[in-house]
Amino acid sequence: MGLTRQYLRYEPAALFGLVASARAGVAFVALRGERGRYVAVPACEHVFVWDTRKGEKVLILKGLKQQVSCLCPSPDGLHLAVGYEDGAIRVFNLLSGESTVTFNGHRAAVTALQYDHLGGRLVSGSKDTEVIVWDVINESGLYRLRGHKDVITQVLFLKEKNLLVTCAKDTLVKWWDLDTQHCFKTVVGHRAEVWGMALLSREKRLITGSGDSELRVWDLTYIQEVKDPDEPESKKSKASSPGAEENTEEDETLELDEHPEERIVKCSKVGSIMREGRDRVVTLGTDRTGKALACHGTDAILEVFSVLSEEEIQKKLEKKMKKARKKAKQNAEEEPEGTVELSLQEEIQRVTNVKASSKIKSFDLILSPKGELKMVLLLQNNVIELYSLDLSAQVPQAVRVSRITIGGHRSDVRTLAFSSDNIAILSAAAESVKIWNRSTLQCIRTMECEYALCSLFVPGDRQVIIGTKTGKLQLYDLASGSLIETLDAHDGAVWSIALSPDQHGFVTGGADKCVKFWEFELVKDESSVQKRLSMKHLRILQLDEDVLCVRYSPNQKLLAVSLLDCTVKVFYVDTLKFFLSLYGHKLPVLCMDICYDGTLIATGSADRNVKIWGLDFGDCHRSLFAHDDSVMYLQFVPKSHLFFTAGKDSKIKQWDADKFEHIQTLEGHHQEVWCLALSPNGDYVVSASHDKSLRLWERTREPLILEEEREMQREAEYEESVAKEEQPVVPGERQGETGLAGKKTIETIKAAERIMEAIELYREETAKLKEHNAICKAAGKEVPFPVNPILRAYGNITPSAYVLEVFKKVKSSELEESLLVLPFSYVPDLLRLFNEYIQLGSDVELLCRALLFLLKIHFGQITSNQMLVTVIENLKKTTISRVSEARDVLGFNMAGLQFLKREIEAKDEVTFFADATERFEEKKRKRKKKEKMVLAVL
């Protein structure tokens, strides 16, 4: 067998050109002890944390492959929960930037995340219509709640009660009792999807945003405790909350028999607040204190409202009452009693509208103690804007404090180019040209341009040329960052530009069916003494169809032109005579390139194929099905017959044009890849996509073997198929409102396999030990016992201790799912081992959790097995005693902590009163001083 051709692997080096993706929300995060300065935003699969004051990126929370779809900071500000497109949730530590916990439960993108007020639980809603409650501290799923019929849009924990509110695109708002894990109330007052909701006025009000311009407001009345329906009415009315006492007697009884769902909470519509926007609500939210409320639609306007507190409402009512009395006196009427009420518009007041520079995708609010409201807006065009608003001002006006834009383009990058020294990268979009430093990834120049379609660095790398949609050629000087010259080159779009191999000129192809030849020249500028670079038109080649792409052969003898009629025509450069026609593509050829020795030309088409042709006779060597969508860009690696293609299927692929083999796929982009560029030395590839990101890929020294690559691909496909298989079923359990939180993944299967291997090792070792004891007995002396190498690696531990070690290494969030796929034949051994471990008092909490789960899922088989009766009896005794011991220890520790808390509070109170007395004395002294001064003046 001959030597296999060796290729080198390209690895992702960096992601840049992206300020923020508009897929998920933006959130203020507390970093370095500061609130309101740092914001976390999604950036494809990563999360960027920006310093809004300096406009710098301070932290990158690295994701894996999937796009970020949701963000939620924890109440203590130390963690950030991030939801992804594949349904995974990762919790990052903001101090270290590391992911500490991963939750796998959803089968589709996570759309809503919320912590409870202590940060101990996390609730997530998803596109799979299910809601899952997670225990962050124990790093495991608690339960799954089913009931919605469409994508979950918002989830909220209640602070005082153990309740959860969820809303979805199915027009429903559902109330869940988390003690019993069931939906006890469904609010059906919406005609369209419920896009967002918020709790106001100490959770006494719920406000929802739907597909119209109304914000519906609901009053919430919590029933303190459920009384027996046969009890007298007076007792029932006492059971209701103070807010319900104002209701009529009929309401007080609540007719509990007829409305059992109102035994926990009563939800009644108060009215609506009209928004100025006519379209749907995109995001609706409040700040942490609940004093400021904001919402926006699909436009660029954020509407800000102020929510009055109970004290402010009381003051307003008193003022109104005074006015009413005054009026009554003037009109000689009786005094009005209790007829004065505040309207909803007075309780929730419109403050102002904030107009952003582009469409808003999401926002976050933070209210400082001084009454300054900070609003961060994530815009559709790759921009973050920070606004400040003084709520205490007479006429509040929003002021833009900062804007982060330098890190990227406002629209999709359509063309890329590398400088000849491999250091500078040019990217151009609909509004600007940017020059980036490849090593630092910093933007070093930004120049305004028209809609760019193609570009090149002029030899010498001091100027660049841009071809635009309007048919112009724009020449820029990089040192000054200024536009030197604009030429009207074509009557239609300039689709392609190619530098001549002798570097004296270039050729352009446009939508006006022309190919034009240009050369560089130095012209005298009237304004300066020095000559400047210009472009001179030499020749024109008129064709019958629009020109989509032009390329020179390396020896500059031939010019290949791709036309809208799906063919590629090759002409002689000197005479412009026709040489070859390459036909075979079913749709137009969008890109092509000629290899360094001029023997091959590769063409990529909208028909998803790449064809490799010989340039001597125009014969098609091979047609390759390259991408699942149009091939947008193609370029050969310098000094080789390898080439890269970029497709609308978001993939970049490397091919071998001699062996017609697919070498490698560069996966990273999440949407269509528009263009790519290879550095002149072939070490770097840069690509641009519709997801607004630019990605840099670097050639490593690591060899790539095709067989291994195919094997890895097959393994990845298998792992994906395993995760998509039917979820394991618990015998006797019906599909209800609640279910297990986790889901079957390749990790849970691997964990189950590790447990199985450990139990098999335990069985073998115990059998060997028995044999060894028998041999020793027969020999009448101690024979050396061979220790298993695995047990030796763990420090000569016993086989049973090894099983426990393996068990402890299973992730807490994957434990239940791993036990669910574990065959029953291993369960008896596990139960015996559990008995042994619990007697020793090791890891009681973990073992009890696993034990109870195994009993739940294998109940029938365990109870019908006579061999296990004694094991279960022993387990019952040991477990109860050990758990009560653990509970006593916890109780003692809790009591101790509470005692310490009381001691500290008592000390604090003493110091607090001492400080207060001192302050009071100081004020007294100052007042006396003032009085003396006044008397002296008099």
Sequence and secondary structure as in RCSB ss.txt:
>XXXX:A:sequence
MGLTRQYLRYEPAALFGLVASARAGVAFVALRGERGRYVAVPACEHVFVWDTRKGEKVLILKGLKQQVSCLCPSP
DGLHLAVGYEDGAIRVFNLLSGESTVTFNGHRAAVTALQYDHLGGRLVSGSKDTEVIVWDVINESGLYRLRGHKD
VITQVLFLKEKNLLVTCAKDTLVKWWDLDTQHCFKTVVGHRAEVWGMALLSREKRLITGSGDSELRVWDLTYIQE
VKDPDEPESKKSKASSPGAEENTEEDETLELDEHPEERIVKCSKVGSIMREGRDRVVTLGTDRTGKALACHGTDA
ILEVFSVLSEEEIQKKLEKKMKKARKKAKQNAEEEPEGTVELSLQEEIQRVTNVKASSKIKSFDLILSPKGELKM
VLLLQNNVIELYSLDLSAQVPQAVRVSRITIGGHRSDVRTLAFSSDNIAILSAAAESVKIWNRSTLQCIRTMECE
YALCSLFVPGDRQVIIGTKTGKLQLYDLASGSLIETLDAHDGAVWSIALSPDQHGFVTGGADKCVKFWEFELVKD
ESSVQKRLSMKHLRILQLDEDVLCVRYSPNQKLLAVSLLDCTVKVFYVDTLKFFLSLYGHKLPVLCMDICYDGTL
IATGSADRNVKIWGLDFGDCHRSLFAHDDSVMYLQFVPKSHLFFTAGKDSKIKQWDADKFEHIQTLEGHHQEVWC
LALSPNGDYVVSASHDKSLRLWERTREPLILEEEREMQREAEYEESVAKEEQPVVPGERQGETGLAGKKTIETIK
AAERIMEAIELYREETAKLKEHNAICKAAGKEVPFPVNPILRAYGNITPSAYVLEVFKKVKSSELEESLLVLPFS
YVPDLLRLFNEYIQLGSDVELLCRALLFLLKIHFGQITSNQMLVTVIENLKKTTISRVSEARDVLGFNMAGLQFL
KREIEAKDEVTFFADATERFEEKKRKRKKKEKMVLAVL
>XXXX:A:secstr
      EEEEEEEEEES S  SSS  EEEEETTEEEEEEEEEETTEEEEEETTTTEEEEEE   SS EEEEEE T
TSSEEEEEETTSEEEEEETTT  EEEEEE  SS EEEEEE TTSSEEEEEETTS EEEEETTTTEEEEEE   SS
 EEEEEE SSSSEEEEEETTS EEEEETTTTEEEEEE   SS   EEEEETTTTEEEEE SSSEEEEEEEEEBSS
   TTS HHHHHHHB GGGTTS HHHHHTTTTT GGGGTEEEEEEEEEE S  S  SEEEE TTSSEEEEE SSS
EEEEEEE  HHHHHHHHHHHHHHHHHHHHHTT     S     HHHHEEEEEEEE SS EEEEEEEE TTSEEEE
EEEETTS EEEEEEETTSSS   EEEEEE TTS SS   EEEE TTS EEEEE SSEEEEEETTT  EEEEEE S
 EEEEEE TTSSEEEEEETTSEEEEEETTTTEEEEEEE  SS EEEEEE TTSSEEEEEETTSEEEEEEEEEEE 
SS SSEEEEEEEEEEEE SS EEEEEE TTSSEEEEEETTS EEEEETTT  EEEEE   SS EEEEEE TTSSE
EEEEETTSEEEEEETTT  EEEEEE  SS EEEEEE TTSSEEEEEETTSEEEEEETTTTEEEEEEE  SS EEE
EEE TTSSEEEEEETTS EEEEEEEEEEE HHHHHHHHHHHHHHHHHHHS     TT    SEE S    HHHHH
HHHHHHHHHHHHHHHHHHHHHHHHHHHHHTS       HHHHHTTS  HHHHHHHHHHHS GGGHHHHHHTS GG
GHHHHHHHHHHHHHHTSSHHHHHHHHHHHHHHTHHHHHT GGGHHHHHHHHHHHHHHHHHHHHHHHHHHHHHHHH
HHHHHHHHHHHHHHHHHHHHHHHHHHHHHHHHHHHHH 
